[in-house]
Amino acid sequence: MHELPTLPTEDSSSTSQVEEENQSLKELPLGMPPTKQQSWGVVIAIFIIVVMIIVGAFYAWGKRTVQQQYSSPTAQQ
């Protein structure tokens, strides 16, 4: 009979690394992304919050300058 060729085996360190990654993925609750994706989500959320604060500050500053322009001429008369 003919012998089937055997596939080369991986060393045990790469196999154990894959098993650890699979185990860590199994431990996450359903719908939770891996930690690398979570960290990007946190960075994006913080960036959006900071931008919204800056936009709000410019809005309030602009509104205040308009109010001062309308109140200044009447105070001088």
Biopython code that builds the backbone (N, CA, C, O; Angstrom):
import numpy as np
from Bio.PDB.StructureBuilder import StructureBuilder

atoms = [
    (1, "MET", "N", (0.823, -1.175, 0.000)),
    (1, "MET", "CA", (0.000, 0.000, 0.000)),
    (1, "MET", "C", (0.870, 1.242, 0.000)),
    (1, "MET", "O", (2.033, 1.230, 0.402)),
    (2, "HIS", "N", (0.248, 2.317, -0.472)),
    (2, "HIS", "CA", (0.953, 3.598, -0.491)),
    (2, "HIS", "C", (0.723, 4.324, 0.825)),
    (2, "HIS", "O", (-0.377, 4.330, 1.378)),
    (3, "GLU", "N", (1.780, 4.924, 1.298)),
    (3, "GLU", "CA", (1.652, 5.708, 2.528)),
    (3, "GLU", "C", (1.222, 7.118, 2.193)),
    (3, "GLU", "O", (1.702, 7.720, 1.232)),
    (4, "LEU", "N", (0.317, 7.634, 2.992)),
    (4, "LEU", "CA", (-0.118, 9.012, 2.812)),
    (4, "LEU", "C", (0.955, 9.952, 3.336)),
    (4, "LEU", "O", (1.557, 9.697, 4.379)),
    (5, "PRO", "N", (1.193, 11.036, 2.614)),
    (5, "PRO", "CA", (2.196, 11.980, 3.119)),
    (5, "PRO", "C", (1.672, 12.682, 4.373)),
    (5, "PRO", "O", (0.485, 12.987, 4.487)),
    (6, "THR", "N", (2.561, 12.919, 5.275)),
    (6, "THR", "CA", (2.165, 13.592, 6.515)),
    (6, "THR", "C", (2.447, 15.079, 6.391)),
    (6, "THR", "O", (3.420, 15.507, 5.770)),
    (7, "LEU", "N", (1.579, 15.832, 6.991)),
    (7, "LEU", "CA", (1.762, 17.278, 6.995)),
    (7, "LEU", "C", (2.789, 17.652, 8.052)),
    (7, "LEU", "O", (2.886, 17.001, 9.093)),
    (8, "PRO", "N", (3.543, 18.690, 7.784)),
    (8, "PRO", "CA", (4.511, 19.105, 8.808)),
    (8, "PRO", "C", (3.761, 19.596, 10.052)),
    (8, "PRO", "O", (2.736, 20.269, 9.947)),
    (9, "THR", "N", (4.272, 19.259, 11.190)),
    (9, "THR", "CA", (3.615, 19.649, 12.435)),
    (9, "THR", "C", (4.153, 20.986, 12.898)),
    (9, "THR", "O", (5.318, 21.322, 12.688)),
    (10, "GLU", "N", (3.271, 21.737, 13.535)),
    (10, "GLU", "CA", (3.672, 23.019, 14.083)),
    (10, "GLU", "C", (4.341, 22.787, 15.425)),
    (10, "GLU", "O", (4.063, 21.800, 16.106)),
    (11, "ASP", "N", (5.216, 23.692, 15.797)),
    (11, "ASP", "CA", (5.822, 23.548, 17.105)),
    (11, "ASP", "C", (4.781, 23.866, 18.179)),
    (11, "ASP", "O", (3.784, 24.537, 17.912)),
    (12, "SER", "N", (5.019, 23.393, 19.355)),
    (12, "SER", "CA", (4.014, 23.482, 20.412)),
    (12, "SER", "C", (3.776, 24.915, 20.875)),
    (12, "SER", "O", (2.692, 25.212, 21.377)),
    (13, "SER", "N", (4.749, 25.815, 20.724)),
    (13, "SER", "CA", (4.557, 27.187, 21.200)),
    (13, "SER", "C", (3.521, 27.924, 20.362)),
    (13, "SER", "O", (2.701, 28.656, 20.915)),
    (14, "SER", "N", (3.537, 27.749, 19.036)),
    (14, "SER", "CA", (2.548, 28.431, 18.202)),
    (14, "SER", "C", (1.171, 27.821, 18.398)),
    (14, "SER", "O", (0.166, 28.529, 18.331)),
    (15, "THR", "N", (1.111, 26.525, 18.637)),
    (15, "THR", "CA", (-0.171, 25.879, 18.887)),
    (15, "THR", "C", (-0.762, 26.365, 20.206)),
    (15, "THR", "O", (-1.960, 26.636, 20.289)),
    (16, "SER", "N", (0.062, 26.474, 21.222)),
    (16, "SER", "CA", (-0.453, 26.927, 22.511)),
    (16, "SER", "C", (-0.874, 28.393, 22.445)),
    (16, "SER", "O", (-1.811, 28.800, 23.132)),
    (17, "GLN", "N", (-0.185, 29.192, 21.620)),
    (17, "GLN", "CA", (-0.559, 30.596, 21.467)),
    (17, "GLN", "C", (-1.940, 30.703, 20.818)),
    (17, "GLN", "O", (-2.765, 31.513, 21.242)),
    (18, "VAL", "N", (-2.189, 29.900, 19.809)),
    (18, "VAL", "CA", (-3.490, 29.903, 19.141)),
    (18, "VAL", "C", (-4.571, 29.451, 20.106)),
    (18, "VAL", "O", (-5.664, 30.016, 20.129)),
    (19, "GLU", "N", (-4.273, 28.440, 20.900)),
    (19, "GLU", "CA", (-5.241, 27.961, 21.883)),
    (19, "GLU", "C", (-5.552, 29.023, 22.928)),
    (19, "GLU", "O", (-6.699, 29.157, 23.354)),
    (20, "GLU", "N", (-4.524, 29.791, 23.351)),
    (20, "GLU", "CA", (-4.752, 30.856, 24.332)),
    (20, "GLU", "C", (-5.640, 31.942, 23.741)),
    (20, "GLU", "O", (-6.533, 32.443, 24.425)),
    (21, "GLU", "N", (-5.411, 32.320, 22.467)),
    (21, "GLU", "CA", (-6.241, 33.329, 21.817)),
    (21, "GLU", "C", (-7.686, 32.849, 21.701)),
    (21, "GLU", "O", (-8.622, 33.613, 21.943)),
    (22, "ASN", "N", (-7.862, 31.584, 21.332)),
    (22, "ASN", "CA", (-9.212, 31.033, 21.226)),
    (22, "ASN", "C", (-9.893, 31.026, 22.592)),
    (22, "ASN", "O", (-11.083, 31.325, 22.698)),
    (23, "GLN", "N", (-9.143, 30.685, 23.627)),
    (23, "GLN", "CA", (-9.711, 30.652, 24.973)),
    (23, "GLN", "C", (-10.110, 32.049, 25.419)),
    (23, "GLN", "O", (-11.164, 32.228, 26.030)),
    (24, "SER", "N", (-9.267, 33.053, 25.116)),
    (24, "SER", "CA", (-9.602, 34.413, 25.533)),
    (24, "SER", "C", (-10.828, 34.924, 24.788)),
    (24, "SER", "O", (-11.612, 35.690, 25.349)),
    (25, "LEU", "N", (-11.007, 34.515, 23.534)),
    (25, "LEU", "CA", (-12.188, 34.914, 22.783)),
    (25, "LEU", "C", (-13.441, 34.253, 23.333)),
    (25, "LEU", "O", (-14.520, 34.844, 23.308)),
    (26, "LYS", "N", (-13.304, 33.041, 23.824)),
    (26, "LYS", "CA", (-14.450, 32.340, 24.390)),
    (26, "LYS", "C", (-14.889, 32.976, 25.706)),
    (26, "LYS", "O", (-16.066, 32.914, 26.061)),
    (27, "GLU", "N", (-13.944, 33.591, 26.438)),
    (27, "GLU", "CA", (-14.269, 34.177, 27.729)),
    (27, "GLU", "C", (-15.030, 35.485, 27.601)),
    (27, "GLU", "O", (-15.706, 35.886, 28.548)),
    (28, "LEU", "N", (-14.943, 36.173, 26.452)),
    (28, "LEU", "CA", (-15.641, 37.443, 26.268)),
    (28, "LEU", "C", (-17.142, 37.196, 26.178)),
    (28, "LEU", "O", (-17.573, 36.222, 25.560)),
    (29, "PRO", "N", (-17.938, 38.065, 26.784)),
    (29, "PRO", "CA", (-19.388, 37.943, 26.632)),
    (29, "PRO", "C", (-19.780, 38.165, 25.178)),
    (29, "PRO", "O", (-19.034, 38.770, 24.409)),
    (30, "LEU", "N", (-20.940, 37.677, 24.816)),
    (30, "LEU", "CA", (-21.394, 37.843, 23.443)),
    (30, "LEU", "C", (-21.532, 39.317, 23.108)),
    (30, "LEU", "O", (-22.032, 40.103, 23.912)),
    (31, "GLY", "N", (-21.090, 39.681, 21.927)),
    (31, "GLY", "CA", (-21.194, 41.059, 21.485)),
    (31, "GLY", "C", (-20.053, 41.946, 21.938)),
    (31, "GLY", "O", (-20.024, 43.123, 21.577)),
    (32, "MET", "N", (-19.114, 41.435, 22.711)),
    (32, "MET", "CA", (-17.989, 42.245, 23.180)),
    (32, "MET", "C", (-16.812, 42.058, 22.231)),
    (32, "MET", "O", (-16.407, 40.924, 21.975)),
    (33, "PRO", "N", (-16.250, 43.156, 21.700)),
    (33, "PRO", "CA", (-15.094, 43.042, 20.814)),
    (33, "PRO", "C", (-13.836, 42.744, 21.618)),
    (33, "PRO", "O", (-13.818, 42.947, 22.832)),
    (34, "PRO", "N", (-12.790, 42.269, 20.964)),
    (34, "PRO", "CA", (-11.520, 42.042, 21.663)),
    (34, "PRO", "C", (-10.987, 43.357, 22.235)),
    (34, "PRO", "O", (-11.435, 44.436, 21.848)),
    (35, "THR", "N", (-10.026, 43.257, 23.161)),
    (35, "THR", "CA", (-9.545, 44.443, 23.867)),
    (35, "THR", "C", (-8.893, 45.457, 22.943)),
    (35, "THR", "O", (-8.981, 46.655, 23.214)),
    (36, "LYS", "N", (-8.246, 45.037, 21.869)),
    (36, "LYS", "CA", (-7.638, 45.992, 20.948)),
    (36, "LYS", "C", (-8.708, 46.858, 20.301)),
    (36, "LYS", "O", (-8.508, 48.062, 20.147)),
    (37, "GLN", "N", (-9.830, 46.279, 19.924)),
    (37, "GLN", "CA", (-10.920, 47.047, 19.335)),
    (37, "GLN", "C", (-11.583, 47.925, 20.383)),
    (37, "GLN", "O", (-12.033, 49.026, 20.066)),
    (38, "GLN", "N", (-11.652, 47.463, 21.624)),
    (38, "GLN", "CA", (-12.240, 48.252, 22.688)),
    (38, "GLN", "C", (-11.427, 49.510, 22.930)),
    (38, "GLN", "O", (-12.000, 50.576, 23.155)),
    (39, "SER", "N", (-10.093, 49.409, 22.889)),
    (39, "SER", "CA", (-9.261, 50.576, 23.152)),
    (39, "SER", "C", (-9.460, 51.636, 22.072)),
    (39, "SER", "O", (-9.452, 52.827, 22.380)),
    (40, "TRP", "N", (-9.637, 51.236, 20.825)),
    (40, "TRP", "CA", (-9.906, 52.211, 19.761)),
    (40, "TRP", "C", (-11.261, 52.866, 19.975)),
    (40, "TRP", "O", (-11.418, 54.058, 19.713)),
    (41, "GLY", "N", (-12.218, 52.122, 20.438)),
    (41, "GLY", "CA", (-13.531, 52.683, 20.708)),
    (41, "GLY", "C", (-13.480, 53.745, 21.796)),
    (41, "GLY", "O", (-14.169, 54.761, 21.709)),
    (42, "VAL", "N", (-12.668, 53.512, 22.818)),
    (42, "VAL", "CA", (-12.517, 54.484, 23.897)),
    (42, "VAL", "C", (-11.859, 55.753, 23.374)),
    (42, "VAL", "O", (-12.289, 56.857, 23.711)),
    (43, "VAL", "N", (-10.825, 55.610, 22.557)),
    (43, "VAL", "CA", (-10.133, 56.774, 22.000)),
    (43, "VAL", "C", (-11.082, 57.594, 21.133)),
    (43, "VAL", "O", (-11.098, 58.822, 21.223)),
    (44, "ILE", "N", (-11.859, 56.939, 20.309)),
    (44, "ILE", "CA", (-12.802, 57.640, 19.432)),
    (44, "ILE", "C", (-13.868, 58.349, 20.263)),
    (44, "ILE", "O", (-14.225, 59.489, 19.963)),
    (45, "ALA", "N", (-14.373, 57.699, 21.288)),
    (45, "ALA", "CA", (-15.398, 58.307, 22.141)),
    (45, "ALA", "C", (-14.858, 59.550, 22.847)),
    (45, "ALA", "O", (-15.545, 60.569, 22.913)),
    (46, "ILE", "N", (-13.642, 59.476, 23.370)),
    (46, "ILE", "CA", (-13.038, 60.631, 24.034)),
    (46, "ILE", "C", (-12.838, 61.764, 23.039)),
    (46, "ILE", "O", (-13.094, 62.923, 23.363)),
    (47, "PHE", "N", (-12.384, 61.444, 21.836)),
    (47, "PHE", "CA", (-12.185, 62.464, 20.802)),
    (47, "PHE", "C", (-13.503, 63.165, 20.476)),
    (47, "PHE", "O", (-13.539, 64.391, 20.375)),
    (48, "ILE", "N", (-14.565, 62.414, 20.314)),
    (48, "ILE", "CA", (-15.871, 63.003, 19.992)),
    (48, "ILE", "C", (-16.342, 63.906, 21.125)),
    (48, "ILE", "O", (-16.873, 64.987, 20.868)),
    (49, "ILE", "N", (-16.159, 63.483, 22.369)),
    (49, "ILE", "CA", (-16.570, 64.298, 23.508)),
    (49, "ILE", "C", (-15.791, 65.604, 23.551)),
    (49, "ILE", "O", (-16.372, 66.665, 23.781)),
    (50, "VAL", "N", (-14.490, 65.537, 23.334)),
    (50, "VAL", "CA", (-13.665, 66.751, 23.349)),
    (50, "VAL", "C", (-14.090, 67.700, 22.234)),
    (50, "VAL", "O", (-14.188, 68.906, 22.457)),
    (51, "VAL", "N", (-14.342, 67.172, 21.038)),
    (51, "VAL", "CA", (-14.783, 68.015, 19.922)),
    (51, "VAL", "C", (-16.112, 68.680, 20.247)),
    (51, "VAL", "O", (-16.300, 69.859, 19.949)),
    (52, "MET", "N", (-17.030, 67.948, 20.848)),
    (52, "MET", "CA", (-18.328, 68.529, 21.204)),
    (52, "MET", "C", (-18.182, 69.639, 22.244)),
    (52, "MET", "O", (-18.889, 70.644, 22.180)),
    (53, "ILE", "N", (-17.281, 69.465, 23.189)),
    (53, "ILE", "CA", (-17.034, 70.514, 24.188)),
    (53, "ILE", "C", (-16.462, 71.762, 23.517)),
    (53, "ILE", "O", (-16.865, 72.878, 23.844)),
    (54, "ILE", "N", (-15.538, 71.584, 22.591)),
    (54, "ILE", "CA", (-14.945, 72.721, 21.880)),
    (54, "ILE", "C", (-16.000, 73.440, 21.046)),
    (54, "ILE", "O", (-16.061, 74.670, 21.050)),
    (55, "VAL", "N", (-16.826, 72.686, 20.334)),
    (55, "VAL", "CA", (-17.891, 73.299, 19.522)),
    (55, "VAL", "C", (-18.859, 74.068, 20.422)),
    (55, "VAL", "O", (-19.269, 75.176, 20.077)),
    (56, "GLY", "N", (-19.221, 73.506, 21.552)),
    (56, "GLY", "CA", (-20.114, 74.186, 22.487)),
    (56, "GLY", "C", (-19.495, 75.453, 23.049)),
    (56, "GLY", "O", (-20.188, 76.452, 23.240)),
    (57, "ALA", "N", (-18.204, 75.419, 23.313)),
    (57, "ALA", "CA", (-17.526, 76.609, 23.832)),
    (57, "ALA", "C", (-17.531, 77.725, 22.792)),
    (57, "ALA", "O", (-17.790, 78.880, 23.129)),
    (58, "PHE", "N", (-17.248, 77.396, 21.537)),
    (58, "PHE", "CA", (-17.284, 78.412, 20.478)),
    (58, "PHE", "C", (-18.705, 78.952, 20.285)),
    (58, "PHE", "O", (-18.882, 80.146, 20.041)),
    (59, "TYR", "N", (-19.688, 78.110, 20.388)),
    (59, "TYR", "CA", (-21.083, 78.541, 20.257)),
    (59, "TYR", "C", (-21.437, 79.538, 21.366)),
    (59, "TYR", "O", (-22.010, 80.596, 21.105)),
    (60, "ALA", "N", (-21.090, 79.185, 22.592)),
    (60, "ALA", "CA", (-21.394, 80.066, 23.724)),
    (60, "ALA", "C", (-20.605, 81.372, 23.616)),
    (60, "ALA", "O", (-21.134, 82.442, 23.920)),
    (61, "TRP", "N", (-19.363, 81.292, 23.192)),
    (61, "TRP", "CA", (-18.526, 82.492, 23.043)),
    (61, "TRP", "C", (-19.110, 83.415, 21.965)),
    (61, "TRP", "O", (-19.170, 84.631, 22.152)),
    (62, "GLY", "N", (-19.537, 82.835, 20.843)),
    (62, "GLY", "CA", (-20.146, 83.620, 19.778)),
    (62, "GLY", "C", (-21.441, 84.267, 20.230)),
    (62, "GLY", "O", (-21.703, 85.424, 19.902)),
    (63, "LYS", "N", (-22.246, 83.543, 20.972)),
    (63, "LYS", "CA", (-23.511, 84.083, 21.469)),
    (63, "LYS", "C", (-23.258, 85.240, 22.433)),
    (63, "LYS", "O", (-23.985, 86.234, 22.411)),
    (64, "ARG", "N", (-22.251, 85.121, 23.265)),
    (64, "ARG", "CA", (-21.919, 86.175, 24.228)),
    (64, "ARG", "C", (-21.430, 87.432, 23.505)),
    (64, "ARG", "O", (-21.800, 88.542, 23.889)),
    (65, "THR", "N", (-20.604, 87.276, 22.467)),
    (65, "THR", "CA", (-20.108, 88.449, 21.741)),
    (65, "THR", "C", (-21.243, 89.172, 21.023)),
    (65, "THR", "O", (-21.226, 90.399, 20.935)),
    (66, "VAL", "N", (-22.223, 88.439, 20.510)),
    (66, "VAL", "CA", (-23.371, 89.065, 19.852)),
    (66, "VAL", "C", (-24.185, 89.853, 20.869)),
    (66, "VAL", "O", (-24.620, 90.968, 20.581)),
    (67, "GLN", "N", (-24.397, 89.291, 22.055)),
    (67, "GLN", "CA", (-25.142, 89.987, 23.102)),
    (67, "GLN", "C", (-24.412, 91.254, 23.544)),
    (67, "GLN", "O", (-25.050, 92.273, 23.807)),
    (68, "GLN", "N", (-23.082, 91.202, 23.626)),
    (68, "GLN", "CA", (-22.309, 92.373, 24.033)),
    (68, "GLN", "C", (-22.361, 93.457, 22.958)),
    (68, "GLN", "O", (-22.365, 94.644, 23.287)),
    (69, "GLN", "N", (-22.400, 93.073, 21.680)),
    (69, "GLN", "CA", (-22.479, 94.052, 20.603)),
    (69, "GLN", "C", (-23.802, 94.808, 20.657)),
    (69, "GLN", "O", (-23.836, 96.016, 20.421)),
    (70, "TYR", "N", (-24.891, 94.106, 20.966)),
    (70, "TYR", "CA", (-26.201, 94.754, 21.024)),
    (70, "TYR", "C", (-26.363, 95.587, 22.296)),
    (70, "TYR", "O", (-27.066, 96.597, 22.284)),
    (71, "SER", "N", (-25.735, 95.184, 23.371)),
    (71, "SER", "CA", (-25.896, 95.923, 24.631)),
    (71, "SER", "C", (-24.913, 97.096, 24.724)),
    (71, "SER", "O", (-25.193, 98.044, 25.458)),
    (72, "SER", "N", (-23.807, 97.079, 24.036)),
    (72, "SER", "CA", (-22.801, 98.146, 24.113)),
    (72, "SER", "C", (-23.320, 99.477, 23.558)),
    (72, "SER", "O", (-23.168, 100.486, 24.248)),
    (73, "PRO", "N", (-23.919, 99.556, 22.365)),
    (73, "PRO", "CA", (-24.360, 100.863, 21.844)),
    (73, "PRO", "C", (-25.421, 101.528, 22.710)),
    (73, "PRO", "O", (-25.428, 102.755, 22.808)),
    (74, "THR", "N", (-26.302, 100.790, 23.330)),
    (74, "THR", "CA", (-27.344, 101.390, 24.159)),
    (74, "THR", "C", (-26.766, 101.923, 25.449)),
    (74, "THR", "O", (-27.276, 102.908, 25.983)),
    (75, "ALA", "N", (-25.725, 101.309, 25.965)),
    (75, "ALA", "CA", (-25.118, 101.773, 27.215)),
    (75, "ALA", "C", (-24.371, 103.081, 26.982)),
    (75, "ALA", "O", (-24.282, 103.904, 27.893)),
    (76, "GLN", "N", (-23.832, 103.291, 25.785)),
    (76, "GLN", "CA", (-23.071, 104.502, 25.505)),
    (76, "GLN", "C", (-23.984, 105.694, 25.229)),
    (76, "GLN", "O", (-23.534, 106.826, 25.408)),
    (77, "GLN", "N", (-25.194, 105.522, 24.821)),
    (77, "GLN", "CA", (-26.085, 106.643, 24.484)),
    (77, "GLN", "C", (-26.636, 107.329, 25.654)),
    (77, "GLN", "O", (-27.396, 108.286, 25.508)),
]
sb = StructureBuilder()
sb.init_structure("model")
sb.init_model(0)
sb.init_chain("A")
sb.init_seg("    ")
for serial, (resi, resn, name, xyz) in enumerate(atoms, 1):
    if name == "N":
        sb.init_residue(resn, " ", resi, " ")
    sb.init_atom(name, np.array(xyz, "f"), 0.0, 1.0, " ", f" {name:<3s}", serial, name[0])
structure = sb.get_structure()
